[in-house]
Amino acid sequence: MHFTPKDQEKLMLHMAGELAGERGRRGLRLNYVEAVSFLASGLLEYARDGKTVAELMELGRKMLSTEDVMEGVADMVSEVQVEATFPDGTKLVTVHNPIQPGPAFICGKGRCGE
């Protein structure tokens, strides 16, 4: 099986996002890399599920809270950008201030943010 460099990048991002989600569900606070990979991989999956750009921008702000990440991480992540594929082509999706104050959002089972 041959993966293009873009496919390899998406696969690595997915694996990093899954690992971050597992750590979050165990109650560990995510570091910068874990938080960004969790957000980015989740957004790509939502796009694959058929969500619109506007829906992704909204969901992206409901995936992690300040309680889910280590101190200072929310300040470091001012935006997350992903290049997602939609039925009408590839679009750049930007979520500004994705990590919001409040109680933890990472869910125990299923998808977060819904």
C-alpha distances in whole Angstrom, upper triangle without the diagonal:
4,7,10,13,14,12,12,15,15,14,16,19,18,18,21,23,22,24,27,27,28,30,32,32,34,36,35,36,33,33,32,28,28,30,28,25,26,28,25,22,25,26,22,22,26,25,22,25,27,29,31,31,35,34,31,34,36,34,32,36,36,33,35,38,40,40,37,36,38,41,41,37,38,40,37,35,37,34,31,29,25,24,23,22,25,26,28,25,24,27,28,29,32,34,37,38,35,37,40,43,44,43,39,37,34,34,34,32,30,29,32,34,35
4,7,10,11,9,9,13,14,13,15,17,18,18,21,22,22,24,26,27,28,30,32,33,34,37,35,35,32,32,31,27,27,29,27,23,25,27,24,21,24,25,21,22,25,24,22,25,26,29,30,30,33,33,30,32,35,33,31,35,35,32,34,37,39,40,36,35,37,40,39,36,37,39,35,33,35,32,29,26,23,21,21,20,23,24,26,23,22,25,26,27,30,32,35,36,34,36,39,42,43,42,39,37,34,34,34,33,31,30,32,34,34
4,6,8,5,6,9,10,9,12,14,14,15,18,19,20,21,23,25,26,27,29,30,32,34,32,32,29,29,27,23,24,25,23,20,22,23,20,18,21,21,18,19,22,21,19,22,24,26,27,27,30,29,26,29,31,29,28,31,32,29,30,34,36,37,33,32,34,37,36,32,33,35,32,30,31,28,25,23,19,18,18,17,21,22,23,21,19,21,22,24,26,28,31,33,30,32,35,39,40,39,36,33,31,31,32,30,28,27,29,30,31
4,5,5,6,9,10,10,12,14,15,17,18,20,21,23,24,26,27,29,30,32,33,35,33,33,29,29,27,23,24,25,23,20,22,23,19,18,21,21,17,19,22,20,19,22,24,25,26,25,29,29,26,28,31,29,27,31,32,29,30,34,35,37,33,32,34,36,35,32,32,34,31,28,30,27,23,21,18,16,16,16,19,21,22,19,17,19,20,22,24,27,29,31,29,31,35,38,40,39,36,34,31,32,33,32,30,28,29,31,32
4,5,5,6,9,10,10,12,14,15,16,18,20,21,22,24,26,27,28,30,32,33,31,30,27,26,24,20,21,23,20,17,20,21,17,17,20,20,17,19,22,20,19,23,24,25,26,25,28,28,25,26,29,28,25,29,30,27,29,32,33,34,31,30,31,34,32,29,30,31,27,25,27,24,21,19,16,14,16,16,20,22,23,19,17,19,18,21,22,25,27,29,27,29,33,36,38,38,34,32,30,31,33,31,29,27,28,30,31
4,5,5,6,9,10,11,12,14,15,16,18,20,21,22,24,26,27,28,30,32,30,29,25,25,22,19,20,21,18,16,18,18,15,14,17,16,13,16,19,17,16,20,21,22,22,21,24,24,21,23,26,24,22,26,27,25,26,29,31,32,29,28,30,32,31,27,28,29,26,23,25,21,18,15,13,11,12,13,16,19,19,16,13,15,15,17,19,21,24,26,24,27,30,33,35,35,32,30,28,29,30,29,27,25,26,27,28
4,5,5,6,9,10,10,12,14,15,16,18,20,21,23,24,26,27,29,30,29,28,25,25,23,20,20,21,18,15,17,18,15,13,16,16,13,14,17,16,14,18,20,21,22,21,25,24,21,23,26,24,22,26,27,24,26,29,31,32,29,28,30,33,31,28,28,30,27,25,26,23,19,17,14,12,13,13,16,18,20,17,14,17,17,18,21,23,26,27,25,27,30,34,35,35,31,29,27,28,29,27,25,23,24,26,27
4,5,5,6,9,10,11,12,14,15,17,18,20,21,23,24,26,27,29,27,27,23,23,21,18,18,20,17,14,17,18,15,13,17,17,14,16,19,18,17,20,22,23,25,24,27,26,23,25,27,25,23,26,27,24,25,29,30,31,27,27,28,31,30,26,28,29,26,24,26,23,20,18,15,14,15,16,19,22,23,20,17,19,19,20,22,23,26,27,25,27,30,33,35,34,31,29,26,27,28,27,25,23,25,26,28
4,5,5,6,9,10,11,12,14,15,16,18,20,21,22,24,26,27,25,24,21,20,18,15,15,17,14,11,14,15,12,11,15,15,12,14,18,17,16,20,21,22,23,21,24,24,20,22,25,23,20,23,24,22,23,26,27,28,25,24,25,28,27,23,24,26,22,20,22,19,16,14,12,12,13,15,18,21,22,19,16,17,16,17,18,20,23,24,22,23,27,30,32,31,28,26,24,26,27,26,24,22,23,24,26
4,5,5,6,9,10,10,12,14,15,16,18,20,21,22,24,26,24,24,20,20,18,15,15,16,13,10,12,13,10,8,12,12,9,11,14,13,13,16,18,18,20,19,22,21,17,19,22,20,18,21,22,19,21,24,26,27,23,23,25,28,27,23,24,25,23,20,22,19,15,13,10,10,10,12,15,18,20,17,14,15,15,15,17,18,21,23,20,22,25,29,30,29,26,24,22,23,24,23,21,19,20,21,23
4,5,5,6,9,10,11,12,14,15,17,18,20,21,23,25,23,23,20,20,19,16,15,17,15,11,13,14,12,9,13,14,11,12,15,15,14,17,19,20,22,22,25,23,20,22,24,22,20,23,23,20,21,25,27,27,24,23,25,28,28,24,25,27,24,22,24,21,18,17,14,14,14,15,18,21,23,20,17,19,18,19,20,21,24,25,22,24,27,30,31,30,27,24,22,22,23,22,20,19,20,22,24
4,5,5,6,9,10,11,12,14,15,17,18,20,21,23,21,21,17,17,16,12,12,14,13,9,12,14,11,10,13,15,13,14,17,17,17,19,22,22,24,23,26,24,21,22,25,22,20,23,23,20,20,24,25,25,22,21,22,25,25,21,23,25,22,20,22,20,17,16,14,15,15,17,21,23,25,22,19,20,19,19,20,21,23,24,21,22,26,28,29,29,25,23,21,22,23,22,21,19,20,22,24
4,5,5,6,9,10,10,12,14,15,16,18,20,21,19,19,15,15,14,10,10,11,9,6,8,10,8,6,10,11,10,11,14,15,15,17,19,19,21,20,22,21,17,19,21,18,16,19,19,16,17,20,22,23,19,18,20,23,22,19,20,22,19,17,19,17,13,13,11,12,13,15,18,22,23,21,17,18,16,16,17,17,20,20,17,19,22,25,26,26,22,20,18,20,21,20,19,17,17,19,21
4,5,5,6,9,10,10,12,14,15,16,18,20,19,19,16,16,16,13,11,12,11,8,8,10,8,5,8,10,9,9,12,13,13,15,18,18,20,19,22,20,17,19,20,17,16,19,19,15,17,20,22,22,19,19,21,24,24,20,21,24,21,19,21,19,15,15,12,14,13,15,18,21,23,21,18,18,18,17,18,18,21,21,18,19,22,25,26,25,21,19,16,17,18,17,16,14,15,17,19
4,5,5,6,9,10,11,12,14,15,17,19,17,18,15,16,16,12,11,13,12,9,9,12,11,8,11,14,13,12,16,17,16,18,21,21,24,23,25,23,20,22,23,20,18,21,21,17,18,21,23,23,19,19,20,24,24,20,22,24,22,20,23,21,17,18,16,17,17,19,22,24,27,24,22,22,21,20,21,21,23,23,20,21,24,26,27,25,22,20,17,18,18,17,17,16,17,19,21
4,5,5,6,9,10,11,12,14,15,17,15,15,12,12,12,9,7,10,9,6,7,10,10,8,11,13,13,13,16,18,18,20,22,22,24,23,25,23,20,21,22,19,17,19,19,15,15,19,20,20,16,15,17,20,20,17,18,21,18,17,20,18,15,16,15,17,17,20,23,26,28,25,22,22,20,19,20,19,21,21,18,18,21,24,24,23,20,18,15,17,18,18,17,16,16,18,21
4,5,5,6,9,10,10,12,14,15,14,14,11,12,12,9,7,8,8,5,4,7,8,6,7,10,11,11,13,15,15,17,19,19,21,20,22,20,16,18,19,16,14,16,16,12,12,16,17,18,14,14,16,19,20,16,17,20,18,15,18,16,13,14,13,16,15,18,20,24,26,24,21,20,19,17,17,16,19,18,15,15,18,21,21,20,17,15,12,14,15,15,14,12,12,15,17
4,5,5,6,9,10,11,12,14,14,14,12,14,15,12,9,11,12,8,7,10,11,8,9,12,12,11,14,16,16,17,20,20,22,22,24,21,18,20,21,17,16,18,17,13,14,17,19,19,15,15,18,21,22,19,20,23,21,19,22,20,17,18,16,19,18,20,22,25,27,26,23,23,22,20,21,20,22,21,18,18,21,23,23,21,17,15,12,13,13,13,12,11,12,15,17
4,5,5,6,9,10,11,13,11,12,10,12,13,11,8,10,12,9,8,12,13,11,12,15,16,15,18,20,20,21,24,23,26,25,27,24,21,23,23,20,18,20,19,15,15,18,19,18,14,14,16,20,21,17,19,22,20,19,22,21,18,20,19,21,21,23,25,28,31,29,26,26,24,23,23,21,23,22,19,18,21,23,23,21,17,16,13,14,14,14,15,14,14,18,20
4,5,5,6,9,10,11,9,9,7,9,10,9,5,7,9,7,6,9,11,10,11,14,15,15,17,19,20,21,23,22,24,24,25,22,19,20,21,17,15,17,16,12,11,14,15,14,11,10,13,16,17,14,15,18,17,15,19,18,16,18,17,20,20,23,25,28,30,28,26,25,23,21,20,19,20,19,16,15,17,19,19,18,14,13,10,12,13,14,14,13,13,15,18
4,5,5,6,9,10,10,10,9,12,13,12,8,9,11,9,6,10,12,10,10,13,15,13,15,18,18,18,21,20,23,23,23,21,18,19,19,16,14,16,14,10,10,13,15,14,10,11,14,18,19,16,16,20,19,17,20,19,17,19,18,21,20,22,24,27,30,28,26,25,23,21,21,19,21,19,16,15,17,18,18,16,12,11,7,9,9,10,11,10,9,13,15
4,5,5,6,9,9,11,10,13,15,14,10,12,14,12,10,13,15,13,13,17,18,16,18,21,21,21,24,24,26,26,27,24,22,23,23,19,18,19,17,14,13,16,17,16,12,13,15,19,21,18,19,23,22,20,23,23,20,22,21,24,23,25,27,30,33,31,29,28,27,25,24,23,24,23,19,18,20,21,20,18,14,13,10,10,9,10,12,12,12,16,18
4,5,5,7,5,8,7,10,13,13,9,11,14,12,10,14,16,15,15,18,20,19,20,23,24,24,27,26,28,28,28,26,23,24,24,20,19,19,18,14,13,15,15,13,10,11,12,16,18,16,17,21,20,19,22,22,20,22,22,25,25,27,29,33,35,33,30,30,28,25,25,23,24,22,19,17,19,20,19,17,13,13,10,11,11,13,15,15,14,17,20
4,5,5,5,6,7,10,13,13,9,9,13,12,10,12,15,14,14,17,19,18,19,22,23,23,25,24,26,26,26,23,21,21,21,18,16,16,14,11,10,11,12,10,7,8,11,14,16,14,15,19,18,17,20,20,19,21,21,24,24,27,28,32,34,32,30,28,26,24,23,20,21,19,16,14,16,16,15,13,9,9,6,8,9,11,13,13,11,14,17
4,5,7,9,10,14,16,16,13,13,16,15,12,14,17,16,15,18,20,18,19,23,23,22,25,24,27,27,27,24,22,23,22,18,18,18,15,12,12,13,15,12,9,12,14,18,20,18,18,22,22,20,23,23,21,24,23,26,25,28,29,32,34,33,31,30,28,26,25,23,24,22,19,16,18,18,17,14,10,10,6,7,6,8,11,11,11,14,16
4,6,9,11,14,17,17,14,15,18,17,14,17,20,19,18,21,23,22,23,26,26,26,29,28,30,30,30,28,25,26,25,22,21,21,19,16,14,15,16,13,11,13,14,18,20,18,20,23,23,22,25,25,24,26,26,29,29,31,33,35,38,37,34,33,31,29,28,26,27,24,21,19,20,20,18,15,12,13,10,10,8,11,14,15,14,17,20
4,6,9,13,16,17,13,14,17,17,15,17,20,20,18,22,24,23,23,27,27,27,30,28,30,30,30,27,25,25,24,21,20,20,17,15,13,13,13,10,8,10,11,14,17,16,17,21,21,20,23,24,23,26,26,29,29,32,33,36,39,37,35,33,31,29,27,24,25,22,19,17,17,17,15,12,9,11,9,10,10,13,16,16,14,17,19
4,6,9,13,14,11,11,15,15,13,16,19,19,18,21,23,23,24,27,28,28,30,29,31,30,30,27,25,25,24,22,20,20,18,15,13,13,12,10,8,8,9,12,15,13,15,18,18,18,21,22,21,24,25,28,28,31,33,36,38,37,34,32,30,27,26,23,24,21,19,16,17,17,16,14,11,13,10,13,13,16,18,18,16,18,21
4,7,10,12,9,9,13,14,12,14,17,18,17,20,22,22,23,26,27,27,29,27,29,28,28,26,23,23,22,20,18,17,16,13,10,10,9,7,5,4,5,9,11,10,11,15,15,15,18,19,18,22,23,26,27,30,32,35,37,35,32,30,28,25,23,21,21,18,16,13,14,14,14,12,10,12,10,13,14,17,19,18,15,17,20
4,7,8,6,6,9,10,9,11,14,15,15,17,19,20,21,23,24,25,27,25,27,25,26,24,21,21,21,18,16,16,15,12,10,10,10,9,6,4,6,9,11,8,10,13,13,12,16,16,15,18,19,23,24,27,29,32,34,32,29,27,25,22,21,18,18,16,14,11,14,15,15,14,11,12,11,14,15,17,18,17,15,16,20
4,6,5,6,9,10,10,12,14,15,16,18,20,21,22,24,26,27,29,27,28,26,27,25,22,22,22,20,17,17,17,15,12,13,11,12,9,6,6,9,9,7,10,12,10,11,14,15,15,18,19,23,24,27,30,33,34,32,29,27,24,22,20,18,18,16,14,12,15,16,17,17,15,15,14,17,19,21,22,20,18,19,23
4,6,5,6,9,10,11,12,14,15,17,18,20,21,23,24,26,27,26,26,24,25,24,20,20,21,19,16,16,17,14,12,13,12,13,11,8,8,10,9,6,8,10,7,8,11,12,12,15,16,20,21,25,27,31,32,30,26,24,21,19,17,16,15,14,12,11,14,16,18,18,16,16,15,19,21,23,23,21,18,19,23
4,6,5,6,8,10,10,12,14,15,16,18,20,21,22,24,26,25,25,23,25,24,20,20,21,19,16,17,18,15,13,15,15,16,13,11,11,13,13,9,12,13,10,10,13,13,12,14,15,18,19,23,26,29,30,28,24,23,20,19,17,16,17,16,14,13,17,19,21,21,18,18,16,19,21,22,22,20,18,19,23
4,6,5,6,9,10,10,12,14,15,16,18,20,21,22,25,23,24,23,24,22,19,19,20,18,15,16,16,13,11,13,13,14,11,9,10,13,13,10,12,15,12,11,15,14,13,15,15,18,19,23,25,29,30,28,25,23,21,19,18,16,17,16,14,13,16,18,19,18,15,15,13,16,17,18,18,17,15,17,20
4,6,5,6,9,10,11,12,14,16,17,18,20,21,23,21,22,20,21,20,16,16,17,15,12,12,13,10,8,10,11,12,9,7,9,12,12,8,9,12,10,8,12,11,10,13,14,17,18,22,24,27,29,27,23,22,19,17,15,13,14,12,10,9,12,14,16,16,13,12,11,14,17,18,18,15,13,14,18
4,5,5,6,8,10,11,12,14,15,17,18,20,21,20,20,18,19,18,15,15,16,14,11,12,14,11,10,12,13,15,12,10,12,15,13,10,10,12,10,8,10,9,7,9,10,14,15,19,21,25,26,24,20,18,16,14,12,11,12,12,9,10,14,16,18,19,16,15,14,17,19,20,19,16,15,15,19
4,5,5,6,8,10,11,12,14,15,16,18,20,19,20,19,20,19,15,16,17,15,12,14,15,12,12,15,16,17,14,12,15,17,17,13,14,16,14,11,14,12,9,11,10,13,14,17,20,24,25,23,19,18,16,15,14,13,15,15,12,13,16,19,21,20,17,16,14,16,18,19,18,15,14,15,18
4,6,6,6,9,10,11,12,14,15,16,19,17,19,18,19,17,14,15,16,13,10,12,12,9,9,12,14,15,11,11,14,17,17,13,13,16,15,12,15,13,11,12,12,15,15,18,20,23,25,23,20,19,17,15,15,13,15,14,11,11,15,17,18,17,14,12,10,13,15,15,14,12,10,12,15
4,6,5,6,9,10,11,12,14,15,17,15,16,15,15,14,10,11,12,10,7,9,10,7,8,11,13,15,12,12,15,17,17,13,12,15,14,10,12,10,7,9,9,13,13,16,18,21,23,21,18,17,14,12,11,9,12,11,8,9,12,16,17,17,14,12,11,14,16,17,15,12,10,11,14
4,5,5,6,9,10,11,12,14,16,14,15,13,15,14,10,11,13,11,9,12,13,10,12,15,17,19,15,15,18,20,19,15,15,17,15,12,13,10,7,7,6,9,10,13,15,19,20,18,15,14,12,10,10,10,12,13,10,12,16,19,21,21,18,16,14,17,19,19,17,14,13,13,16
4,5,5,6,9,10,11,12,15,14,16,15,17,15,12,14,15,12,11,14,14,11,13,17,19,20,16,16,19,22,21,18,18,20,18,15,17,14,11,11,9,11,10,13,15,18,20,18,15,15,14,12,13,13,16,17,13,15,18,21,22,22,19,16,14,16,17,17,15,12,12,13,15
4,5,5,6,9,10,11,13,12,14,13,15,12,9,12,12,9,8,11,11,8,11,15,17,18,15,16,19,22,22,18,17,20,19,16,17,14,11,12,10,12,11,13,15,18,20,19,16,16,15,12,13,12,15,16,12,14,16,19,20,19,16,13,12,13,15,14,12,9,9,10,12
4,5,5,6,9,10,11,9,11,10,11,10,6,9,10,8,7,10,11,9,12,16,18,20,17,18,21,23,22,19,17,20,19,15,16,13,10,9,7,10,8,11,12,15,17,16,13,12,11,9,10,10,13,14,11,14,16,20,21,21,18,15,14,16,18,17,15,11,11,11,12
4,5,5,6,9,10,10,11,11,13,12,9,12,14,11,10,14,15,13,16,19,22,23,20,20,24,26,25,21,21,23,21,18,19,15,12,10,7,8,6,8,10,13,15,14,11,11,11,10,12,12,16,18,15,17,20,23,24,24,21,18,17,18,20,19,16,13,13,14,15
4,5,5,6,9,9,12,12,15,12,10,13,14,11,11,15,15,13,16,19,22,23,20,21,24,27,27,23,22,25,23,20,21,18,15,14,11,12,9,10,11,14,17,16,14,14,14,13,15,15,18,20,16,18,21,24,24,24,21,17,16,16,18,16,13,10,11,12,13
4,5,5,7,6,9,10,11,9,7,11,11,9,10,13,13,11,15,18,22,23,20,21,25,27,27,23,22,24,24,20,20,17,14,14,12,12,9,10,10,13,16,15,14,13,14,12,14,13,17,18,15,17,19,22,23,22,20,16,16,16,18,16,13,10,10,10,10
4,5,5,5,7,8,11,9,7,11,12,11,11,15,15,14,18,21,24,26,23,24,27,29,28,25,23,26,25,21,21,18,15,13,10,10,6,7,7,10,12,11,10,10,11,10,13,13,17,19,16,19,21,25,25,25,23,20,19,19,22,20,16,13,14,14,14
4,5,7,10,11,14,12,11,14,16,14,14,18,18,17,20,23,27,28,25,26,29,31,31,27,26,29,27,24,24,21,17,16,12,12,8,7,7,9,12,12,11,12,14,13,16,17,21,23,20,22,24,28,28,28,25,21,20,20,22,19,16,14,15,16,15
4,6,9,12,14,11,11,14,15,13,14,18,17,16,20,23,26,27,24,26,29,32,32,28,27,29,29,25,25,22,19,18,15,15,11,10,10,11,14,15,14,15,16,15,18,18,21,23,20,22,24,27,27,26,24,20,19,19,20,18,14,12,14,14,13
4,6,10,12,10,10,13,14,13,15,18,18,17,21,24,28,29,26,28,31,33,33,29,28,30,29,25,25,22,19,18,15,14,11,9,7,8,11,12,13,13,15,14,17,17,21,23,20,23,24,28,28,28,26,22,22,21,23,21,17,15,16,15,14
4,7,8,6,6,10,10,10,12,14,14,15,18,21,25,26,24,25,29,31,30,27,25,27,27,23,22,19,17,16,14,14,10,10,9,10,12,13,13,12,14,12,14,14,18,20,17,20,21,24,25,25,23,20,20,20,22,20,17,14,14,13,12
4,5,5,6,9,10,10,12,15,15,16,20,22,26,27,25,27,30,31,30,27,25,27,26,23,22,18,16,15,13,13,10,10,8,10,11,12,12,10,12,10,12,13,16,19,17,20,21,25,26,26,25,21,22,22,25,24,20,17,17,15,14
4,5,5,6,9,10,10,13,15,16,18,21,24,26,24,25,28,29,28,25,22,24,23,20,18,15,13,12,11,11,9,10,9,12,12,12,11,8,9,6,9,10,13,16,15,18,19,23,24,26,24,21,22,23,26,25,22,18,17,15,16
4,5,5,6,9,10,11,13,15,18,20,23,25,24,25,28,29,27,25,22,23,23,20,18,15,14,13,13,14,12,14,12,15,15,15,14,12,12,9,10,10,12,15,14,17,18,21,22,24,23,20,21,22,26,25,22,18,17,14,14
4,5,5,6,8,10,11,12,16,18,21,23,22,23,26,28,27,24,21,23,23,20,19,16,15,14,14,15,13,14,12,15,16,16,16,13,13,10,11,11,13,15,13,16,17,20,21,22,21,17,18,19,22,21,18,15,14,11,11
4,5,5,6,9,10,11,14,16,19,21,19,20,24,25,24,21,19,21,21,17,16,13,11,11,10,12,10,12,12,15,16,15,14,11,11,8,9,8,11,13,11,14,15,19,20,21,19,16,17,18,21,20,17,13,12,10,11
4,6,5,7,9,11,13,15,18,20,19,20,23,24,22,19,17,18,18,15,13,11,10,10,11,13,12,15,14,17,18,17,15,12,11,7,7,5,8,10,9,12,13,17,18,20,19,16,17,19,23,22,20,16,14,11,13
4,5,6,7,10,12,14,17,19,18,19,23,23,22,20,17,19,20,16,15,13,12,13,14,16,15,17,17,19,20,20,19,16,15,11,10,8,10,11,9,12,12,15,16,17,17,14,16,17,21,21,18,15,12,9,10
4,5,5,7,10,12,16,17,16,17,21,22,22,19,16,19,19,16,16,13,12,13,13,16,14,17,16,19,20,20,19,16,15,12,11,9,11,12,9,11,12,15,15,16,15,11,13,14,17,17,15,11,9,6,7
4,5,6,8,11,14,16,14,15,18,20,19,16,13,16,16,12,12,10,9,10,11,14,13,16,17,20,21,20,18,15,13,10,9,6,9,9,6,8,10,14,15,16,14,11,12,14,18,18,16,12,10,8,10
4,6,7,8,11,14,13,14,17,18,17,14,11,14,15,12,11,10,10,13,14,17,17,20,20,23,24,23,21,18,16,13,11,7,8,7,4,6,7,10,12,13,12,10,12,14,18,19,17,14,11,8,11
4,6,7,11,12,11,13,17,18,18,16,13,16,17,14,14,13,13,15,16,19,18,21,21,24,25,25,23,21,19,15,14,11,12,10,7,8,7,10,10,11,10,7,9,11,15,16,14,11,8,5,8
4,7,11,11,9,11,15,17,17,14,12,16,16,13,14,13,12,14,15,18,17,20,21,24,25,25,22,20,19,15,14,11,13,11,8,8,9,11,12,11,9,6,7,9,13,13,12,9,6,5,9
4,7,8,6,8,11,13,14,11,9,13,14,11,13,13,12,15,16,20,20,23,24,27,29,27,25,23,20,17,15,12,13,10,7,5,7,9,9,9,7,5,6,10,13,15,14,12,8,8,12
4,5,5,7,10,11,12,10,8,12,13,12,13,14,14,18,19,23,23,26,27,30,32,31,28,26,23,20,18,14,13,10,8,5,5,5,6,6,5,6,8,11,15,17,17,15,11,10,14
4,5,6,8,8,9,8,6,9,12,11,13,14,15,19,21,25,25,29,30,33,34,33,30,28,25,22,19,16,15,11,10,6,6,5,6,7,7,9,11,14,17,20,20,18,15,14,18
4,6,8,9,11,10,10,13,15,14,16,18,18,22,24,27,27,31,32,35,36,35,32,30,28,24,22,19,18,15,13,9,9,7,7,6,5,8,9,12,15,18,19,18,14,14,18
4,7,9,11,10,10,13,14,13,16,17,16,20,21,24,25,28,29,32,34,33,30,28,25,22,21,17,17,14,12,9,10,10,9,8,5,7,7,10,13,15,16,15,12,13,16
4,6,8,6,7,11,11,11,14,15,15,19,20,24,24,28,30,33,34,33,30,28,25,22,20,17,17,13,12,8,10,10,11,11,9,10,10,14,16,18,19,18,15,15,19
4,6,6,8,10,11,12,15,17,17,21,23,26,27,31,33,36,37,36,32,30,27,25,22,20,19,16,14,11,13,13,14,14,12,14,14,17,19,22,23,21,18,19,23
4,6,7,9,10,12,14,17,18,22,24,28,29,33,35,38,39,37,34,32,28,26,23,20,19,15,15,12,13,12,13,14,13,16,16,20,22,25,26,24,21,21,25
4,6,5,7,9,11,14,16,20,22,26,28,31,33,37,38,36,32,30,26,24,21,18,16,13,14,11,12,12,15,16,16,17,18,22,24,27,27,25,22,22,25
4,5,5,6,9,12,13,16,19,23,24,28,30,34,34,32,29,26,23,21,18,15,14,11,11,9,11,12,14,15,14,15,15,19,22,24,24,22,19,19,23
4,5,5,7,10,11,15,18,22,23,27,28,32,32,31,28,25,22,19,16,13,11,8,8,5,8,9,12,14,13,14,15,18,21,24,23,21,18,17,21
4,6,6,10,12,16,19,23,25,28,30,34,34,32,29,26,22,20,16,14,12,8,10,8,10,11,14,17,16,17,19,22,25,27,27,24,21,20,24
4,6,9,11,14,17,21,23,27,29,32,32,30,27,24,20,19,15,14,12,10,11,10,12,14,17,19,18,19,19,23,25,27,27,24,21,21,25
4,5,7,11,14,17,19,23,25,29,29,27,23,21,17,15,12,10,9,7,7,7,11,13,16,18,17,16,17,21,23,25,24,21,18,18,21
4,7,10,14,17,19,23,24,28,28,26,23,20,16,14,10,8,6,5,7,8,11,13,17,19,18,18,19,23,26,27,26,23,20,19,22
4,7,10,13,15,19,21,24,24,22,19,16,12,10,7,5,4,5,6,9,12,15,18,20,19,18,19,22,25,26,24,21,18,17,20
4,7,10,12,16,18,22,22,20,16,14,10,8,6,5,7,8,7,10,13,17,19,21,19,17,17,20,23,24,22,19,17,16,19
4,7,9,13,15,19,19,16,13,10,7,6,4,6,9,11,10,14,17,20,23,24,22,20,20,23,25,25,23,20,18,17,20
4,6,10,12,16,16,14,10,8,6,5,7,9,12,14,13,16,19,22,25,25,23,21,20,22,25,24,22,18,18,17,19
4,7,10,13,13,10,6,6,4,6,9,12,15,18,16,19,22,26,28,29,27,24,23,25,27,26,24,20,20,20,21
4,7,10,11,8,6,6,6,7,10,13,16,19,17,20,23,26,28,28,26,23,22,23,26,24,21,18,18,18,19
4,7,8,6,4,6,9,10,14,16,20,22,20,23,26,30,31,31,29,26,25,25,28,26,23,20,20,20,21
4,5,5,6,7,10,11,15,17,20,23,21,24,26,30,31,32,30,26,26,26,28,26,23,20,21,20,20
4,6,8,10,14,15,18,20,24,27,25,28,30,33,34,35,33,29,29,29,31,28,25,22,24,23,22
4,7,9,13,14,18,20,23,27,25,29,31,34,36,36,34,31,31,31,34,31,28,25,26,25,24
4,7,10,12,16,19,22,25,24,28,30,33,35,36,34,30,30,31,33,31,28,25,25,25,25
4,7,9,13,16,19,23,21,25,27,31,33,33,31,28,28,29,31,30,26,23,24,23,24
4,6,10,13,16,19,18,22,24,28,30,31,29,26,26,28,30,29,26,23,22,21,22
4,7,10,13,16,16,19,22,25,28,29,27,25,25,26,29,29,26,22,21,20,22
4,7,10,13,12,16,18,22,24,25,24,21,21,23,26,26,23,19,18,17,18
4,6,10,9,13,15,19,22,23,22,20,21,23,26,26,24,20,18,17,19
4,7,6,10,12,15,18,20,19,17,18,20,24,24,22,18,16,14,16
4,6,9,10,14,17,19,19,17,19,22,25,26,24,21,18,16,18
4,6,7,10,13,16,16,15,17,20,23,25,23,20,17,15,18
4,6,10,12,14,13,12,13,16,20,21,20,16,13,12,15
4,7,9,11,10,10,12,15,18,20,19,17,13,12,15
4,6,9,10,10,12,15,19,21,20,18,14,12,15
4,7,9,10,13,16,19,22,22,20,16,14,17
4,7,8,12,14,17,20,20,18,15,13,16
4,6,9,11,14,17,18,17,13,13,15
4,6,8,11,14,15,14,10,11,14
4,6,9,12,12,10,7,7,10
4,7,9,10,9,6,8,11
4,6,7,7,5,8,10
4,7,9,9,12,13
4,7,8,12,12
4,7,10,9
4,7,7
4,6
4
